[in-house]
């Protein structure tokens, strides 16, 4: 099992320093590999559905193979370091590049800060950077909703899932997860180009997030009293509204947090989670909940490590 100290260092390093430079950022490098393979094995824009499926699958499994092999080699190099303290530190630094804890909070907090200052226009512009919907005409409540939807959904993608796979499979697990998640972000669209070409990428991402998303939702339930949430309503959100989003996974954290804080998270014409009024104050509480969930995840893992070891 992964040393809990390494996991703690991973979170601290990312929380303090944030994302690494683009030139060495794993997600950016994986994205470049995907883009290269897409040119090598191009989509036919659904003119040949079978070929699109085969070529898209080829891209997916090539990326996974390359990332897996490289991460295995990196792990072997790190494990060859004789000094245990230095080895654990280097391992933590490399592993920290697979999570986006600080960036998640910063990007989600910025539009809330703008609204706190009464600047709806800049809040709309900033939230547009983190959501796909048209934010140009959103009112204050829907800007807040978009920010908290993004934050709560990405508890899984940016933090819990990579840490979860690191705990089970080490460095390769976290990097392969990041590769799958990046492929879904680039290829998992339901349009003429990616409907068949990106099908495997999308389904793999759904599968990879199946357990982490529900784990994150359960952590939001257990920690509800710590962020002034209602634990009974959190349970209701998880059980009754977790499956109301188009994604089979993202709804579990969104619905749990929305109901726990008695706020409404709504993407117009797509879904509506929770039933209360979302406010700036409650939006800050939602971000506080993320910090608490990460801390409790680390604490639970430490306890599990002690019990099993």
Secondary structure as GFF3:
##gff-version 3
##sequence-region A 1 309
A	DSSP	alpha_helix	4	17	.	.	.	ID=ss1
A	DSSP	three_ten_helix	22	24	.	.	.	ID=ss2
A	DSSP	alpha_helix	26	40	.	.	.	ID=ss3
A	DSSP	alpha_helix	49	79	.	.	.	ID=ss4
A	DSSP	alpha_helix	84	96	.	.	.	ID=ss5
A	DSSP	alpha_helix	101	116	.	.	.	ID=ss6
A	DSSP	alpha_helix	120	128	.	.	.	ID=ss7
A	DSSP	alpha_helix	140	154	.	.	.	ID=ss8
A	DSSP	pi_helix	155	160	.	.	.	ID=ss9
A	DSSP	alpha_helix	161	187	.	.	.	ID=ss10
A	DSSP	alpha_helix	199	222	.	.	.	ID=ss11
A	DSSP	three_ten_helix	224	227	.	.	.	ID=ss12
A	DSSP	alpha_helix	231	236	.	.	.	ID=ss13
A	DSSP	pi_helix	237	241	.	.	.	ID=ss14
A	DSSP	alpha_helix	250	260	.	.	.	ID=ss15
A	DSSP	beta_strand	265	267	.	.	.	ID=ss16
A	DSSP	beta_strand	271	273	.	.	.	ID=ss17
A	DSSP	alpha_helix	280	308	.	.	.	ID=ss18
###
